Amino acid sequence: MELRQLRCFVAVAEELHFGRAAERLLLGQPAVSQQVKSLERELKVELFDRSPRYVRLTPAGERFLPAARNVLTAEDAARALAADLAAPAVLRLGTITGLGERLDLILDTYQRRAPGVHVELHAAPVRERLARLADGRLDAAFVRGAIAESSPELRFLPIWQDELLLALPARHPLAERPEVDLAELADLPLRLTERRNHPALVDLVTDACRQAGFRPVLGPAHSTLQDTLAAIGTGTPMWTVVYAANARMINARRVAFRPCRTPLALPTSLAVRRSAPLPRLLVEACRQTSHLTCDDQDS
């Protein structure tokens, strides 16, 4: 009996769905199914009643679940102790702008579990951030958007989706609506960071505009989100996008933040080196905040 078999069994038992259990474990669904079947063969009992419409525990599975959880709880305690004893003195973490309260929650959760570790935060453009991670100058890094050109030495662990809101002058007629259709912004200049700073964000917004039937009129690229919002606040017709959690923290009465009728969101991942041990405590801390919505503008 292996711990990975027990982890897969408990995940399926709690999710009652092999696909959701696979997502939770960052594994493929076939791998989860295989581990559960191997455990059943070893125990010589069926743990799940499977049908095309549902998955549920058999009586044997219900009896086995508490014991499996106890084993995994003991494993977690041992791992936490080992991590506390062997954790590096410093964790070098590459950050993205606009994490806001989420970053505080992640750091608080992580440092409760690894109180002896000092966390160093390093901000840099996405390409430089990944280069520092690949050559060992960083231990982990947050990354927004799908990474098409990535180093084979890196692994990307999905952790949450960052919702984007539309920002436009508070006095503009569209600001009176609870949500805005992108096509209604076709005649307004769009202000974004330069693509080299955040290609995933720029591509997401411009592709969404094209799908809405127009090519956006690009205004001057902004140097900072604060400057762009200040310009929008003057009432000059223009718009941009802001991460939702960042919008909640901004006190800008002259700017209105509205959801897009067709939701805009960027996936966020934690990048790590494949050759290094997985920073499990950091990954778990990130997952605990995955229900939040996130923020700002420049990755």
Disulfide bonds with the S-S distance in Angstrom:
none
